[in-house]
Structures are given as structure tokens and as C-alpha cells.
Amino acid sequence: MEWYNFIIEINVGEGCRDYFITTIFIHDGFENETKDRPRTHQDTHQDTHQDKILEFCKEPRTTKEIMEYLELKDRRNFYLKYMRPLLDSGKLQMTIPEKPNHKNQKYVTKR
């Protein structure tokens, strides 16, 4: 059984945010149940950006460089939607994995 952790941000007022972490468990038959479902425009768009990231990151790149390359502005959404899935799958690696928030952190496609 696979599982995924999500950090969810809630805007609870002007300049005030709250966060919570949730875990979603995926049962073993899930992949078989979803492999034949029609792909949506959103699925294709996400895959395209992830493919571009993997190609661009053949050389180590910063988050800023990747976002500029894809012409994206929302850092949080970018990380959750594109970077986190690539890191979790092992397709993308941090150059300083022991310090994920290091100011010199870069990302590189796993070879």
C-alpha cells in the first residue's frame, strides 16, 4: 500500500493562515482502477510541465530558474503540483537532500 502526505494551507483571515497535514493511503488495486480512465486536459498539462522540468534539469537548476523557464509565478502551487510529485517518484533529486531548504538548493534529473 502506498501513501502520500499533503500539507494543506487554509486562509483563515487577512494575513492569517493555518496548516494541517493529512495522509492519504492508496490501496493496491487503485492503479488498475484508474489506468483506463480518460485523461483530462489538467492531467496532460501537468505531465507536460513535469516532462519539461525533467528535460531542463539535466543540469542542476534552482526553483527560481525552473519557474522562470515554465513561466510560472506561484511558488507554493508550483512546488506542490510539479516538484513534489517528481521528487516523491525519484525522477528528480535535490543536490543537497539533507537540507531541503538550503539557499543553494538545486534540482537535477536522476540519471
Buried (B, 14 or more C-beta within 10 A) or exposed (E): EEEEEEEEEEEEEEEEEEEEEEEEEEEEEEEEEEEEEEEEEEEEEBEEBBEBBBEBBEEBBBBEBBBEBBEBEEEEEBBBBBBBBBBEEEBBBBBEEEEEEEEEBBBBBEE
